[in-house]
């Protein structure tokens, strides 16, 4: 696994108050069901994020849309070959909504092949802090996904298999791009 240090920019063109129109609990972290509901509503509000969509064939591009003490929201743009590699979210639960294109999520399974599913426009998936998964772009068209995390994503664990066949976890910042090794 290699990482490229990126400096994601905060979405200064969209005010935090614009996100207050999306219903959610306040003053506490959100449950997985609440995260999935929030990301679905965010997907239905493209005026909050559509102006930030851009693609680069060499790396995924991402923008932090919103952050407070209990929730962060990100927009991620994908193209052919973009792959996170296996990772966890180090204490944060999350939900993802696909707003264009398609991605494949794979869940790590011991003593078996990863569980795979392709998610297309209008679909969501969610994960707990303990889940280890990877996300890859699939198809010919670029993809755009919205990701929400609670508590806010600060770091992740990236996994690779060393030369001895041992699964190794490396901690990475939320400002580093995950890439498959």
KEKE-3310 file (N, C-alpha, C; in steps of 0.2 Angstrom, whole numbers, plus 5000, padded with zeros to 4 digits):
npx = (5004:5003:5004:4998:5002:4990:4982:4967:4954:4944:4927:4924:4915:4903:4892:4892:4880:4871:4871:4863:4850:4848:4841:4846:4851:4858:4872:4877:4885:4881:4871:4873:4862:4856:4867:4867:4854:4857:4867:4860:4850:4859:4864:4853:4853:4861:4865:4873:4885:4889:4896:4909:4914:4926:4938:4953:4964:4975:4974:4962:4951:4946:4935:4932:4916:4909:4910:4909:4908:4903:4901:4907:4907:4911:4916:4920:4929:4931:4940:4945:4955:4957:4958:4956:4963:4963:4956:4952:4942:4946:4938:4928:4911:4903:4894:4890:4885:4882:4883:4886:4891:4900:4905:4915:4913:4923:4923:4934:4937:4941:4949:4944:4938:4937:4921:4911:4903:4894:4891:4879:4873:4862:4862:4867:4879:4885:4896:4904:4915:4924:4924:4933:4937:4938:4937:4934:4935:4923:4918:4916:4913:4917:4916:4906:4906:4898:4903:4900:4904:4904:4910:4919:4930:4947:4958:4964:4966:4977:4979:4991:4999:5013:5030:5031:5018:5010:4997:4997:4995:4994:4994:4985:4983:4968:4970:4978:4979:4972:4978:4979:4990)
npy = (4994:5011:5028:5044:5060:5072:5087:5090:5101:5112:5114:5129:5136:5132:5135:5130:5131:5128:5114:5112:5110:5097:5084:5078:5070:5080:5085:5072:5057:5049:5035:5020:5018:5031:5038:5033:5037:5051:5053:5049:5059:5070:5066:5069:5083:5090:5103:5107:5101:5098:5108:5105:5094:5085:5077:5067:5057:5051:5051:5049:5062:5072:5081:5089:5092:5096:5098:5094:5092:5079:5073:5071:5075:5070:5072:5062:5059:5047:5037:5026:5013:5018:5014:5010:5000:4988:4994:5001:5012:5017:5019:5027:5026:5024:5029:5028:5035:5033:5044:5046:5035:5020:5010:4997:4988:4979:4967:4961:4944:4931:4916:4915:4921:4939:4947:4953:4967:4977:4994:5006:5021:5030:5020:5015:5011:5005:5005:4998:5004:4993:4986:4980:4985:4988:5000:5001:5009:5005:5001:5011:5025:5039:5040:5047:5049:5051:5052:5049:5051:5046:5045:5060:5057:5054:5047:5032:5014:5006:4991:4978:4964:4957:4951:4939:4934:4939:4949:4966:4981:4999:5015:5029:5046:5055:5064:5058:5050:5034:5020:5005:4992)
npz = (5000:4996:5000:4995:5000:5002:5001:5006:5002:5011:5009:5005:4998:5001:5014:5031:5037:5027:5027:5038:5035:5032:5040:5056:5071:5084:5095:5098:5092:5077:5073:5063:5055:5055:5049:5036:5032:5032:5023:5011:5010:5008:4996:4988:4988:4977:4975:4985:4983:4970:4962:4966:4960:4951:4941:4941:4932:4938:4952:4966:4969:4982:4993:5008:5014:5025:5043:5060:5078:5078:5066:5049:5032:5016:4998:4985:4971:4957:4946:4932:4938:4951:4968:4985:4992:5006:5021:5037:5047:5059:5072:5068:5061:5046:5031:5013:4998:4981:4968:4955:4942:4946:4960:4967:4982:4993:5006:5019:5022:5032:5029:5016:5000:4997:5001:4988:4981:4968:4968:4962:4955:4966:4976:4992:5005:5021:5035:5050:5063:5065:5053:5039:5024:5006:4992:4975:4959:4946:4930:4915:4915:4925:4943:4957:4974:4990:5006:5023:5040:5057:5074:5068:5055:5058:5056:5048:5046:5036:5026:5022:5015:5021:5016:5023:5023:5033:5039:5040:5048:5045:5051:5045:5041:5039:5029:5019:5004:5002:4994:4984:4986)
capx = (5000:5007:4999:5000:4999:4985:4979:4960:4952:4937:4922:4923:4910:4896:4892:4890:4873:4868:4870:4859:4844:4848:4839:4850:4852:4863:4874:4879:4887:4876:4871:4874:4856:4856:4872:4864:4849:4860:4870:4855:4848:4865:4864:4847:4855:4867:4867:4878:4892:4890:4901:4916:4915:4931:4941:4960:4965:4981:4972:4955:4950:4941:4934:4928:4910:4906:4913:4907:4911:4900:4900:4910:4905:4916:4914:4926:4928:4934:4941:4948:4961:4957:4957:4958:4966:4959:4957:4947:4940:4949:4934:4922:4906:4902:4890:4892:4880:4885:4879:4887:4896:4899:4911:4914:4915:4925:4924:4939:4934:4946:4949:4940:4939:4933:4914:4911:4897:4895:4886:4878:4870:4856:4863:4871:4882:4887:4901:4905:4922:4927:4924:4939:4935:4941:4932:4937:4931:4922:4915:4919:4912:4920:4911:4906:4903:4897:4904:4899:4908:4903:4912:4922:4936:4953:4963:4962:4971:4978:4982:4994:5002:5021:5033:5030:5011:5007:4993:5000:4991:4998:4989:4986:4979:4962:4972:4982:4975:4973:4979:4980:4998)
capy = (5000:5017:5033:5050:5065:5076:5093:5091:5108:5113:5117:5136:5139:5130:5137:5125:5132:5125:5107:5111:5109:5090:5082:5073:5071:5085:5084:5065:5053:5046:5028:5018:5020:5038:5040:5031:5042:5058:5053:5048:5066:5074:5065:5072:5090:5091:5110:5108:5098:5097:5112:5103:5087:5086:5071:5066:5050:5049:5050:5051:5069:5073:5087:5089:5096:5098:5094:5096:5087:5072:5071:5074:5073:5071:5070:5058:5058:5041:5036:5020:5011:5021:5009:5012:4995:4986:4999:5002:5019:5018:5022:5030:5022:5028:5027:5030:5036:5033:5049:5044:5030:5014:5007:4990:4987:4972:4966:4956:4938:4926:4910:4915:4927:4945:4948:4959:4970:4983:4999:5010:5027:5029:5015:5016:5005:5007:5001:5000:5006:4987:4983:4981:4985:4992:5002:5002:5012:5000:5004:5016:5032:5042:5040:5052:5046:5055:5048:5053:5048:5048:5052:5063:5053:5057:5042:5025:5009:5003:4984:4975:4957:4957:4946:4932:4932:4942:4955:4972:4987:5005:5020:5034:5052:5056:5068:5054:5045:5027:5016:4998:4990)
capz = (5000:4996:5001:4993:5004:4999:5005:5004:5004:5014:5004:5007:4994:5004:5021:5036:5038:5021:5029:5043:5032:5032:5046:5059:5078:5086:5101:5099:5086:5073:5072:5056:5051:5054:5044:5029:5030:5031:5016:5006:5010:5005:4989:4985:4988:4973:4975:4990:4982:4963:4960:4968:4956:4946:4940:4939:4931:4942:4959:4968:4972:4987:4997:5014:5013:5032:5049:5067:5083:5078:5059:5044:5025:5010:4992:4982:4963:4955:4939:4931:4942:4958:4973:4991:4996:5012:5026:5042:5048:5066:5077:5064:5057:5040:5025:5007:4993:4975:4965:4948:4940:4950:4963:4970:4989:4995:5013:5020:5025:5034:5026:5010:4996:5000:4999:4984:4978:4965:4970:4957:4956:4970:4981:4998:5009:5027:5038:5057:5064:5065:5046:5035:5017:5000:4987:4969:4954:4941:4924:4910:4917:4931:4948:4962:4980:4996:5012:5030:5046:5064:5075:5062:5053:5059:5054:5045:5046:5029:5027:5017:5017:5021:5013:5026:5023:5039:5038:5043:5048:5045:5053:5040:5042:5034:5023:5015:4999:5002:4987:4984:4986)
cpx = (5004:5001:5002:4998:4996:4983:4972:4958:4945:4933:4920:4917:4903:4897:4890:4883:4869:4866:4865:4852:4843:4847:4844:4850:4858:4865:4877:4881:4881:4876:4872:4868:4855:4861:4870:4858:4852:4863:4865:4852:4853:4865:4859:4848:4861:4869:4872:4885:4894:4896:4909:4918:4921:4935:4949:4962:4971:4979:4965:4956:4945:4941:4930:4922:4908:4909:4911:4910:4908:4899:4904:4907:4910:4913:4921:4924:4933:4935:4944:4955:4961:4954:4960:4963:4962:4961:4951:4946:4942:4944:4928:4918:4905:4896:4892:4886:4884:4880:4880:4892:4894:4906:4910:4917:4917:4926:4929:4935:4940:4944:4944:4941:4935:4926:4914:4904:4898:4889:4885:4874:4863:4857:4868:4874:4884:4892:4902:4913:4926:4928:4931:4936:4939:4936:4936:4932:4929:4918:4919:4919:4915:4914:4912:4903:4903:4898:4903:4902:4906:4906:4917:4929:4942:4959:4960:4967:4971:4981:4985:4997:5009:5023:5033:5023:5007:5003:4996:4996:4995:4993:4991:4981:4973:4964:4977:4977:4977:4974:4981:4988:4999)
cpy = (5006:5022:5040:5056:5070:5082:5094:5098:5108:5116:5124:5139:5137:5131:5131:5125:5129:5118:5107:5110:5101:5088:5077:5075:5076:5083:5077:5062:5050:5038:5026:5019:5027:5041:5038:5036:5049:5058:5052:5055:5070:5072:5068:5080:5092:5099:5112:5106:5098:5101:5110:5096:5089:5079:5071:5059:5047:5048:5052:5058:5069:5079:5086:5094:5100:5094:5098:5091:5080:5070:5075:5071:5075:5069:5067:5057:5052:5040:5029:5019:5014:5015:5010:5007:4994:4991:4998:5010:5021:5022:5025:5025:5026:5025:5031:5030:5037:5038:5049:5039:5024:5012:5000:4990:4980:4972:4960:4950:4934:4920:4909:4921:4933:4945:4954:4961:4976:4988:5004:5016:5026:5024:5018:5010:5009:5002:5003:5001:4999:4984:4985:4980:4988:4994:5003:5005:5006:5004:5009:5023:5033:5041:5045:5048:5051:5050:5052:5048:5051:5043:5054:5058:5057:5053:5036:5020:5006:4996:4982:4968:4958:4951:4939:4930:4935:4948:4960:4978:4993:5010:5026:5040:5052:5061:5065:5050:5038:5024:5009:4997:4986)
cpz = (5000:4997:4998:4997:5000:5004:5003:5006:5007:5009:5006:5004:4996:5011:5025:5037:5033:5023:5034:5041:5032:5039:5049:5067:5079:5093:5103:5092:5083:5073:5065:5052:5050:5049:5037:5027:5029:5024:5010:5005:5007:4998:4985:4985:4984:4973:4980:4989:4974:4960:4961:4964:4951:4946:4938:4938:4936:4950:4960:4970:4977:4991:5003:5014:5020:5037:5055:5072:5082:5071:5054:5037:5020:5004:4989:4975:4961:4948:4938:4935:4949:4963:4979:4994:5002:5017:5031:5043:5056:5070:5074:5061:5051:5035:5019:5002:4986:4971:4957:4947:4945:4954:4966:4977:4990:5003:5014:5024:5026:5031:5020:5006:4998:4997:4994:4982:4974:4967:4965:4959:4960:4975:4986:5001:5015:5030:5045:5057:5063:5058:5043:5028:5012:4996:4981:4964:4949:4936:4920:4912:4924:4936:4953:4968:4985:5002:5018:5035:5053:5069:5069:5061:5054:5056:5052:5046:5039:5030:5021:5020:5016:5017:5016:5026:5029:5037:5043:5043:5049:5047:5048:5042:5037:5028:5018:5010:5000:4995:4988:4983:4980)
residu = (UNK:UNK:UNK:UNK:UNK:UNK:UNK:UNK:UNK:UNK:UNK:UNK:UNK:UNK:UNK:UNK:UNK:UNK:UNK:UNK:UNK:UNK:UNK:UNK:UNK:UNK:UNK:UNK:UNK:UNK:UNK:UNK:UNK:UNK:UNK:UNK:UNK:UNK:UNK:UNK:UNK:UNK:UNK:UNK:UNK:UNK:UNK:UNK:UNK:UNK:UNK:UNK:UNK:UNK:UNK:UNK:UNK:UNK:UNK:UNK:UNK:UNK:UNK:UNK:UNK:UNK:UNK:UNK:UNK:UNK:UNK:UNK:UNK:UNK:UNK:UNK:UNK:UNK:UNK:UNK:UNK:UNK:UNK:UNK:UNK:UNK:UNK:UNK:UNK:UNK:UNK:UNK:UNK:UNK:UNK:UNK:UNK:UNK:UNK:UNK:UNK:UNK:UNK:UNK:UNK:UNK:UNK:UNK:UNK:UNK:UNK:UNK:UNK:UNK:UNK:UNK:UNK:UNK:UNK:UNK:UNK:UNK:UNK:UNK:UNK:UNK:UNK:UNK:UNK:UNK:UNK:UNK:UNK:UNK:UNK:UNK:UNK:UNK:UNK:UNK:UNK:UNK:UNK:UNK:UNK:UNK:UNK:UNK:UNK:UNK:UNK:UNK:UNK:UNK:UNK:UNK:UNK:UNK:UNK:UNK:UNK:UNK:UNK:UNK:UNK:UNK:UNK:UNK:UNK:UNK:UNK:UNK:UNK:UNK:UNK:UNK:UNK:UNK:UNK:UNK:UNK)
# end
